[in-house]
Amino acid sequence: MLKPLAALLLCATAQAADYKLLHSIPVPGDGFWDYVLADAGSRKLFVSHGTHVQVIDMDSEKIVGDIPDTPGVHGIAVDEREGKGFITAGRAGRVDVFDLNTLAKTGSIPAGANPDAITYDPDSNRILAFNGGSKDATVIDPHEGKAEGLIPLGGKPEAGVPDGHGHVFVNIEDKAEIAELDPRTLKVVHRFKVGGCQEPSGLAMDQKNHRLYAGCDNKVMAVVDSRSGKTLADVPIGDGVDACDFDPATGFAFASTGDGHLTIIKETSAGKFEVVQTVTTQSSARTMSLDKKSHRSYLPAAKEGAPPAATAKNPHPRPSMVAGSFSILVVGTE
């Protein structure tokens, strides 16, 4: 069966074109940030920002909304079938629910200690919030709007991704592991060590080819076969990775690092993985999200000042943020 001409042109263009930093979108306000979510269906970009979530229309690049009172916000997940969004409010130990159309908050769901990353699995129709403090995952029924239970993880979870068959994979940072979860039975069904990887954080998946892409603190992206648990490659990336993504239309995997780089990786032949490009972004641009429609990546960043003085509780403080400098970097191919 012949592929549609538009799909062939997209594939050819994506393979040949160079990615670059196109421009930035200024975002008002100061304060820390964490994850960002580019939701291709609603054309909205959800930006975690201190105690609220700012919402940007990805087509007009205008701010179209604000979801307040999300203290210690980390991540956002969307269930388009239910028309709902879910936000981890880490300092409050809860997941806030909002209407995807009006952006109005409609409720809150208790979670574990310090809920951080969050993902939606369409096959099991479950939201999973990964609790860094209590080292477990809160499983939520989005239709009922309530928690169904906890999955103990035996270590600190970071990012998670669905596999397209009703299971979810999640990085266990302090164990250098990836755990496979069944949201229906509330169990860990498999776990495996990630060879050559220290403190995995960002995680993406090529569902078709059963590849997991884990961003590791020792400046590699580990590529893992999700069926066998075998580490297939450790590909060099920048320093300070905190997010990964995968574009099924191009076969490119992305890793954003706080040292100001977006590394793009591709499986060039069966089991062979290479860096095809490294885009210079901006120092502090450690998280990102890919819009699967436009194939553009969005990275929150701010200009950095001197770090605060080190303390016993925080011996390696992050640099301070220059007031009024927060923005979203847009990387694409024009």
BAKE-610614 format. One record per residue (C-alpha): residue number from 1; residue in one letter; x, y, z. Coordinates in nm, 3 decimals. Layout:
<sites>
NUM;A;X;Y;Z
...
</sites>
This chain:
<sites>
1;M;0.000;0.000;0.000
2;L;0.146;0.338;-0.101
3;K;0.187;0.603;0.165
4;P;-0.002;0.931;0.116
5;L;0.210;1.193;-0.060
6;A;0.188;1.432;0.237
7;A;0.331;1.168;0.471
8;L;0.617;1.093;0.233
9;L;0.702;1.461;0.200
10;L;0.697;1.507;0.578
11;C;0.929;1.212;0.628
12;A;1.173;1.328;0.361
13;T;1.174;1.684;0.490
14;A;1.229;1.578;0.852
15;Q;1.521;1.353;0.761
16;A;1.699;1.620;0.559
17;A;1.619;1.942;0.745
18;D;1.821;2.091;1.026
19;Y;1.658;2.179;1.356
20;K;1.734;2.517;1.505
21;L;1.624;2.759;1.772
22;L;1.354;2.952;1.588
23;H;1.252;3.211;1.848
24;S;1.124;3.242;2.204
25;I;0.787;3.322;2.358
26;P;0.809;3.567;2.652
27;V;0.615;3.449;2.956
28;P;0.541;3.692;3.241
29;G;0.625;3.617;3.601
30;D;0.915;3.474;3.794
31;G;0.963;3.160;4.000
32;F;1.075;2.806;3.934
33;W;0.940;2.583;3.662
34;D;0.944;2.213;3.582
35;Y;0.760;2.019;3.313
36;V;0.583;2.160;3.010
37;L;0.319;1.975;2.804
38;A;0.248;2.036;2.434
39;D;-0.099;1.893;2.374
40;A;-0.135;1.848;1.998
41;G;-0.511;1.790;2.013
42;S;-0.615;2.105;2.198
43;R;-0.322;2.309;2.050
44;K;-0.240;2.422;2.404
45;L;0.098;2.439;2.572
46;F;0.075;2.395;2.948
47;V;0.364;2.552;3.139
48;S;0.430;2.477;3.507
49;H;0.541;2.797;3.677
50;G;0.577;2.814;4.054
51;T;0.225;2.812;4.195
52;H;0.025;2.814;3.874
53;V;0.008;2.677;3.518
54;Q;0.020;2.920;3.228
55;V;-0.149;2.816;2.904
56;I;-0.027;2.918;2.558
57;D;-0.200;2.868;2.224
58;M;0.068;2.695;2.017
59;D;-0.064;2.832;1.686
60;S;-0.089;3.199;1.785
61;E;0.179;3.175;2.058
62;K;-0.038;3.391;2.281
63;I;-0.111;3.326;2.648
64;V;-0.476;3.220;2.665
65;G;-0.521;3.117;3.025
66;D;-0.388;3.065;3.374
67;I;-0.467;2.789;3.622
68;P;-0.393;2.924;3.973
69;D;-0.328;2.769;4.315
70;T;-0.111;2.473;4.217
71;P;0.162;2.504;4.485
72;G;0.486;2.334;4.391
73;V;0.354;2.246;4.047
74;H;0.557;1.991;3.851
75;G;0.367;1.816;3.571
76;I;0.053;1.825;3.358
77;A;-0.136;1.543;3.186
78;V;-0.441;1.560;2.959
79;D;-0.725;1.318;2.893
80;E;-0.899;1.451;2.583
81;R;-1.172;1.185;2.591
82;E;-1.288;1.311;2.929
83;G;-1.204;1.674;2.847
84;K;-0.995;1.700;3.163
85;G;-0.646;1.799;3.263
86;F;-0.448;1.694;3.571
87;I;-0.174;1.887;3.753
88;T;0.065;1.765;4.022
89;A;0.078;2.018;4.307
90;G;0.386;1.881;4.481
91;R;0.389;2.092;4.795
92;A;0.019;2.025;4.856
93;G;0.045;1.648;4.797
94;R;-0.243;1.648;4.551
95;V;-0.345;1.632;4.186
96;D;-0.563;1.923;4.071
97;V;-0.823;1.861;3.799
98;F;-0.929;2.121;3.542
99;D;-1.167;2.148;3.248
100;L;-0.970;2.128;2.924
101;N;-1.195;2.378;2.745
102;T;-1.257;2.643;3.010
103;L;-0.934;2.579;3.208
104;A;-1.139;2.613;3.528
105;K;-1.036;2.392;3.820
106;T;-1.300;2.132;3.898
107;G;-1.150;1.939;4.189
108;S;-0.849;1.795;4.366
109;I;-0.740;1.437;4.434
110;P;-0.509;1.339;4.725
111;A;-0.180;1.187;4.610
112;G;0.135;1.062;4.783
113;A;0.420;1.279;4.909
114;N;0.550;1.531;4.654
115;P;0.374;1.422;4.334
116;D;0.605;1.514;4.048
117;A;0.581;1.369;3.696
118;I;0.238;1.264;3.569
119;T;0.117;1.079;3.260
120;Y;-0.202;0.959;3.097
121;D;-0.235;0.603;2.965
122;P;-0.520;0.594;2.710
123;D;-0.528;0.214;2.690
124;S;-0.608;0.159;3.057
125;N;-0.775;0.503;3.078
126;R;-0.576;0.591;3.388
127;I;-0.375;0.887;3.510
128;L;-0.057;0.805;3.699
129;A;0.106;1.061;3.930
130;F;0.458;0.967;4.041
131;N;0.527;1.062;4.401
132;G;0.895;1.137;4.465
133;G;0.860;1.169;4.841
134;S;0.667;0.850;4.914
135;K;0.827;0.653;4.625
136;D;0.502;0.532;4.476
137;A;0.248;0.609;4.204
138;T;-0.107;0.732;4.257
139;V;-0.342;0.575;4.000
140;I;-0.645;0.788;3.912
141;D;-0.966;0.704;3.728
142;P;-1.017;1.021;3.519
143;H;-1.386;0.953;3.458
144;E;-1.472;0.914;3.825
145;G;-1.216;1.174;3.928
146;K;-1.079;0.972;4.217
147;A;-0.772;0.774;4.315
148;E;-0.795;0.398;4.281
149;G;-0.486;0.320;4.482
150;L;-0.108;0.334;4.508
151;I;0.164;0.130;4.340
152;P;0.473;0.102;4.565
153;L;0.784;0.149;4.349
154;G;1.073;0.076;4.584
155;G;1.260;0.388;4.475
156;K;1.219;0.749;4.364
157;P;1.018;0.776;4.041
158;E;1.081;1.028;3.767
159;A;0.911;1.045;3.424
160;G;0.673;0.777;3.297
161;V;0.539;0.683;2.952
162;P;0.260;0.451;2.830
163;D;0.353;0.160;2.604
164;G;0.037;0.155;2.390
165;H;-0.081;-0.176;2.539
166;G;-0.215;-0.075;2.879
167;H;0.112;-0.067;3.072
168;V;0.329;0.228;3.180
169;F;0.709;0.245;3.213
170;V;0.867;0.474;3.472
171;N;1.227;0.563;3.560
172;I;1.337;0.478;3.915
173;E;1.604;0.742;3.962
174;D;1.787;0.624;4.274
175;K;1.798;0.261;4.157
176;A;1.899;0.321;3.792
177;E;1.600;0.108;3.696
178;I;1.294;0.119;3.474
179;A;0.976;-0.032;3.616
180;E;0.682;-0.157;3.409
181;L;0.345;-0.095;3.576
182;D;-0.004;-0.233;3.526
183;P;-0.244;0.050;3.623
184;R;-0.541;-0.187;3.634
185;T;-0.396;-0.431;3.888
186;L;-0.190;-0.164;4.068
187;K;0.124;-0.376;4.041
188;V;0.482;-0.362;3.916
189;V;0.495;-0.641;3.659
190;H;0.861;-0.609;3.559
191;R;1.168;-0.405;3.645
192;F;1.517;-0.397;3.499
193;K;1.849;-0.225;3.552
194;V;1.951;0.030;3.289
195;G;2.309;-0.047;3.190
196;G;2.549;0.248;3.176
197;C;2.291;0.488;3.321
198;Q;2.306;0.690;3.642
199;E;1.994;0.855;3.786
200;P;1.754;0.833;3.489
201;S;1.505;1.121;3.474
202;G;1.350;1.198;3.134
203;L;1.183;0.907;2.953
204;A;1.033;0.870;2.605
205;M;0.916;0.572;2.401
206;D;0.901;0.453;2.044
207;Q;0.598;0.231;2.092
208;K;0.610;0.077;1.744
209;N;0.968;-0.047;1.779
210;H;0.962;-0.111;2.156
211;R;1.240;0.137;2.237
212;L;1.268;0.330;2.562
213;Y;1.486;0.642;2.565
214;A;1.603;0.731;2.917
215;G;1.796;1.051;2.987
216;C;2.068;0.983;3.244
217;D;2.258;1.211;3.479
218;N;2.596;1.085;3.354
219;K;2.540;1.255;3.018
220;V;2.403;0.965;2.816
221;M;2.069;0.865;2.673
222;A;2.021;0.495;2.740
223;V;1.821;0.310;2.475
224;V;1.641;0.007;2.617
225;D;1.438;-0.271;2.453
226;S;1.108;-0.256;2.642
227;R;1.038;-0.627;2.589
228;S;1.368;-0.777;2.706
229;G;1.492;-0.496;2.930
230;K;1.826;-0.506;2.747
231;T;2.017;-0.180;2.716
232;L;2.092;-0.143;2.345
233;A;2.304;0.173;2.350
234;D;2.432;0.461;2.562
235;V;2.438;0.769;2.338
236;P;2.618;1.087;2.456
237;I;2.407;1.393;2.542
238;G;2.462;1.715;2.737
239;D;2.476;1.773;3.112
240;G;2.168;1.812;3.332
241;V;1.903;1.619;3.137
242;D;1.551;1.639;3.274
243;A;1.321;1.553;2.983
244;C;1.304;1.334;2.674
245;D;1.052;1.297;2.392
246;F;1.003;1.094;2.075
247;D;0.854;1.186;1.738
248;P;0.698;0.880;1.569
249;A;0.671;1.065;1.235
250;T;1.047;1.119;1.205
251;G;1.194;0.854;1.433
252;F;1.388;1.118;1.626
253;A;1.435;1.103;2.004
254;F;1.509;1.426;2.191
255;A;1.690;1.498;2.518
256;S;1.694;1.849;2.670
257;T;1.978;1.939;2.906
258;G;2.030;2.226;3.147
259;D;2.368;2.310;2.997
260;G;2.181;2.452;2.696
261;H;2.154;2.171;2.443
262;L;1.883;1.967;2.273
263;T;2.033;1.640;2.150
264;I;1.855;1.457;1.868
265;I;1.908;1.082;1.832
266;K;1.794;0.833;1.570
267;E;1.808;0.458;1.521
268;T;2.003;0.458;1.194
269;S;1.990;0.080;1.149
270;A;1.862;-0.209;1.356
271;G;2.008;-0.164;1.704
272;K;2.240;0.122;1.599
273;F;2.177;0.466;1.745
274;E;2.351;0.792;1.662
275;V;2.338;1.161;1.746
276;V;2.210;1.325;1.429
277;Q;2.218;1.682;1.562
278;T;2.280;1.888;1.874
279;V;2.090;2.218;1.889
280;T;2.222;2.497;2.109
281;T;1.933;2.626;2.320
282;Q;1.996;2.818;2.644
283;S;2.142;2.739;2.980
284;S;1.860;2.624;3.216
285;A;1.647;2.474;2.932
286;R;1.639;2.132;3.095
287;T;1.279;2.029;3.023
288;M;1.086;2.013;2.697
289;S;0.780;1.880;2.519
290;L;0.728;1.796;2.153
291;D;0.417;1.900;1.959
292;K;0.344;1.592;1.747
293;K;0.153;1.804;1.493
294;S;0.403;2.083;1.416
295;H;0.708;1.876;1.519
296;R;0.834;2.170;1.720
297;S;0.986;2.137;2.065
298;Y;0.908;2.378;2.348
299;L;1.165;2.438;2.624
300;P;1.114;2.662;2.931
301;A;1.422;2.867;3.020
302;A;1.537;3.183;3.194
303;K;1.856;3.383;3.214
304;E;2.067;3.275;3.509
305;G;2.239;3.480;3.778
306;A;2.471;3.380;4.060
307;P;2.351;3.087;4.274
308;P;2.258;3.144;4.641
309;A;2.504;3.039;4.909
310;A;2.535;2.665;4.963
311;T;2.386;2.516;5.279
312;A;2.398;2.176;5.445
313;K;2.051;2.099;5.311
314;N;2.129;2.236;4.966
315;P;2.502;2.197;4.900
316;H;2.468;2.253;4.526
317;P;2.211;2.530;4.477
318;R;2.086;2.613;4.130
319;P;2.170;2.953;3.981
320;S;1.924;3.231;4.055
321;M;1.682;3.345;3.786
322;V;1.707;3.691;3.635
323;A;1.375;3.866;3.695
324;G;1.153;3.900;3.392
325;S;1.360;3.666;3.173
326;F;1.138;3.356;3.169
327;S;1.039;3.239;2.821
328;I;0.961;2.934;2.610
329;L;1.221;2.845;2.348
330;V;1.082;2.707;2.022
331;V;1.298;2.459;1.827
332;G;1.193;2.333;1.484
333;T;1.270;2.319;1.113
334;E;1.089;2.641;1.006
</sites>
